[in-house]
Amino acid sequence: MADQNKLHIRLHVYDEEIEVIINREDEEFYRKAAKLITERYNAYAQAYKGRKSEHTISLMTLVDIALLYQKECSHNDTAPYDNVLARLTAEIEEVLGDKK
């Protein structure tokens, strides 16, 4: 019996149809990812077609998307805020402890 949580879909990525088996809850993410790849590849292909190889255009697309990912990851880093909150909490507890 097939896993009810799995879904077989076809993604259109640039000029290819790719078949993948995914978790149902991830379908929207896969479709958005395929759309992003296609849009970014098309932009690079339009700008560099005839001057760069398809392989180089693919790599430029990957670097562009990886850069977006890295920037997004850096925005979600809460460690600096956690450290400041821990220090402030310790100072507050120290002051309150002195008054008891």
N, C-alpha and C positions, 0 to 999 in steps of 0.2 A: 504494500500500500504506500502511495506517495505521501511525502511529508506535506501536510495541509498548510504549513507555514511558508512553503517554498512556492515560487512563481516563476514560470518560464516566460521571458519577454524578449522582444527584438528591439534593439536600440539602433537608431540611425546616427552614426558618428561620421561626420564629413561625408565621404562618398561610399561608406561601408555599412552593411547591416550586420550587427553583432548579436548573436543569441547568447543569453546568459540566464542562469538560474540563480534567483536571489531570494532573500527573505521578503515576504510581502510588505512589511513595514518600511522597507528601504526603496520601494519602487520609485517614489517621487524623487528621491535623491539621485538614483541612477539616471532617470530621465533628465533631470536638471543638469547633471554632470555631462551627459552626452550633448545636450544643447550648448553648454558652455564651451566644451571642446570644439564643437563644430563652429561656433561663432568666432572663437579666437583663431582657429586654424584658417577660416575663411579670411579674416582680417590680415593675417600674415601672408597667406597665399596671394591675396590681391596686391599687397604691397611689394612682395618679393618674387612673384611668379616670373620665371625666365632668368632670374638673377641668382636664385638659391635653389638647391635641390629640394625635393619633397621631404627627404630625410631631415635636412636642416630646418625646414619650415616646421616639421613635426617637433623637433627638439626645441625650437624657439617657442612653440605653443606650450610644451611641457614646462619649460622654464617660467613662462608667464604665469601659468596656473599654479605652479609650485610657489612662486613668489606671492601670489594672492593668498595661498594657504599659510605660508610662513607669517605674513603680515597679520592675518586673522588670528593665528595662534598666539602671537605676541600681544594682541589686544585682550586675550582671554587669560593672561597670566595674572593670577590673583596673589601670588606669593608676596610681592612687595606690600600690598595692602594688608595681607594677613600678618606680616611682620610688624607693621606699624600698629595695627590693632592690638596685637599681643603685647607690645611695649607699652602702649597707652593703658591697657587693662592692668598690667603689672604695676604701673605707676599709680593708678587710681586705687587699686587694692592696697598698695603700700600706704598711701595717704589715709585711706579709710581704716586700715589696721592700726595706725598710730593713734587715732582718735578714740579707739575703744577702751 
